[in-house]
Amino acid sequence: MRIDPTTVHVTLPGSVVRLFRNPGIFIVKYGLGVAMVLAPAWRGDIALWSMGISGLTAGYFAAWLIRFGLKYREAMRPAVAAQPL
């Protein structure tokens, strides 16, 4: 990740992980929803799995956002020149 403090532009390199992460989460959540309809007897167990997946993805994105914020804050901090004593 590169952050240009003068123009405040953030550049993120592309990767296969970013390309497949969001559709992958959608497919898993959609599959669990379909499974709830097809197997009503297992609805409670499937709901627990769905909540677990939601919690994991929310935690992943929250951690990513915190890490991004810390890097952004560090990049925007002006460089302090060492002054001789």
C-alpha angles and dihedrals in degrees: 000000000000125000121192106206094197097056096021091230119153119206119196119187116234121247140173090247092061090044096055103028101084097040088046092055090047092050093050093048091045091049091052090050091051090047090055090056096044096044108035091168090065095044094115094051093045090049089055090052090048092051090048092052090047091051093048094049093045090051092048093051093043091052090047090051093049091049091048091049092051093049091046092050091049092050093049093050109102116246111254113220116222110246120205116244 
